[in-house]
Amino acid sequence: MSLGFGKASEGDPMTDILLPRPPRDSGWESDDLDMYDLPDHVELIYGALQLMMSPQRTWHDEIMYRLRIILDRAAPSDLRVRQEMTVRINRKNRPEPDLLILVDQPEYNRSTKWFRPEDVKLVVEVESPESEERDRFLKPAIYAIGRIPNYLRISETDEGVPALHLYRLEGNEYQLVSEEYGRICLDEPFKVDAKLKGHW
């Protein structure tokens, strides 16, 4: 199903960006992402669409590539690592983490577009200048609503080294468990202790 698009307001530096209009006055809902012809890698945050507004840097890409390899190698047979797939938290929230680890379920196949939060064991967000506020404040609150037990946020130090901030859900909020620099260390959902080798 296609949908009308409108331009950003005059004077906006992104006047060439086409922004979709919500299908109802109350905004977008999770199921809408499957019904309308939307751009790739759109996530839903509190009923509003979030589009990738700036190109990713090689630093971000390299972190995801190297971390994905490490997690894939360490994951047991009943868990899967997925990249840039949405999690349907509720009607108004369907975020897309950079990486996630989830329980492998028979119904998840090549046609799957989103995962249930109860199957997700860890979500990973790699910060960029554009996503920093969402990754630090908005998205952790949404993942907590979905009761996802572990949240890993990766930021960049002034020297370019990845700083890995691991949080665990306690009650209704995430609490910082550890901070590592250039290294991934996990006890849950499986044990990992490996250096993130790269051109930092």
N, C-alpha and C positions, 0 to 999 in steps of 0.2 A: 504494500500500500504506500503510495507516495503522499507527500505532505508539502504544503506551501512553505516557502522560505522567504525570509526578509533580511534586508541588509542592516548592518549596524548603523547607529545614529550618525548624522552628519558631524564632522569634526573628529570622529573616532579614528585613531590611526589604523584601525583594522576594517575600513569601510568595504574592502573587497571580500571579507569573510561573510558567508551566508549563514545565518542563524535560523534554525527551525522554530516555528511557532508551536507552543504547546497545544495539544488537541482539545483541551478543556480549561476552564477558568482556574481550576484548582491545581493546574500544572501537570507535569508528566508523572506516569506511574511505571512500575517495573516492567509490566507486560508490554508496554508501548515500545520498548526497545526492540522487540521481536516483530512488531506489526508494521512499523514505518521504515521508510527508506532513509536511514540515518547514516552519517559518516562512520567509518571504522573507529573502534576504540573510543566510543562514547560511554560515559558512566553517568549514573543518576545519583545525585547527592541532595537529599532533602527536597526531592521533587523538581530539581533543576538539572538540566543537562550540563555536563562538563565536557568540553571538547579540548583536544590537545591543541593549544594555541601557539606553541613554539616548537621548533625542531629539537629533538634530543641531541645532546652532545655525545661525543665518543666515550667520555668518562662513564656516563649513564649506561650506554650500550655495553661497554666492556664489563662493568660490574654485573649486569644481568647475565651476560653470556657466561662468565666464569663461575658465578654463584649457581647458575642452573646446572652446569656440569658437575659441580661438587655435590649438590643436593641429589641429582639423579643417580649418581654413583652410590651414595650412602643410603638412599631410601629403601626400606624393606619392600617385599613383593606386594603387600596389601596397601601401600601408599603410593601416590602419584604426585609428581611435580608438574604444575601447569603455569603457563606464562600468559599474562594479559587476558585473563578470562574473568567475566563478571561473577559476583556472588549476590544472589537475590536475598538481601537481608530482610526486607519487608516491602510493602506497596510503594513506598516513596524513596527507597534506597537500594541501589544496585551498583556498588562500586566495582572498579576493575583494578585489583592489586597488580603490581608488576610481576610478582611470582606468588604462588600459593602451593601449599601441600595439603592434600586431602585424601580421605579414604576412597579407595577404588571401589566403585559401585557398578553393578551390571548395567544399570540404566544410563550410565555415562558412556557415550559412544561418539562417533565422528560427527554426529549432528548436534551434539550438546552445545548450548550457547551460554549456559549459566549453571552454577552449582549451588546446592543448599548450604547454608552456613553451618548446620550441625555436622556436615561431613568435612569441613575445613578445619585443619589443625594448626596452621600457621599461615599468616599473610606477610608479604614483604613489600615495602614501598621504598624505592630508591629516589631520594629527593632530587629535584631540579629547581632552579630559581623560580620557575612558574608554579611548581606544585608544593613548595615548602609549607605554606600555611595549611593547606589541606592535609598534607601528610602528618603534620605535627598536632593538629587540633581537630579538624572535622572528621577525617577518616578513622582515627582511633575510636572516637565516640560512636561512630556507626558500626565498626567491627565489634565493639563491646555490646551493642544492642543485639548483635547476632550471636553473642556468647562464643566468639572465636578465641580459643585459649591463649594463643601466642601471636605477638605482633613484633616484627623486626623492621626497624626504620634505619635506613642507611643514608648518612649525610657525608659531606665532603669537607675535610679539614683545609686550612689555608695552604697546606703543602700538597693537597690533592689526594691524601691518603683516605680511603673509605673508613668512616667511623660507624660501627655496627651497634645500634642501641636495641637491646632485646627487652621486651616487655611481656609480662604474664598477667592474665586477667585475674584480678582478685576482687570479688564482689562485683561491682558494676564498672570498675575502672581498671586500666592497665597500670601496673607498677613496674618500674625499671628493675630489671634483674641483673643485667651486666652491660658493660661497654667494652668493646674490643676494637682495635685499630689494625686494619689490614688482615683480619682473621675472623672466620666464622666459627663460633662455638655454640653448640646446642646440646641440651639434654633431652628436649622434647621437640617434636614427636619421635625423634630418634637422635642418637648421638652423632655429633659431627664436631671435629676439631681440625680445621684445615686453614692454611694460609691462602688469602686471596691474592695470588700473584698477578701483577699487572704493571702497566706503564704509568705509575702514579707520579 
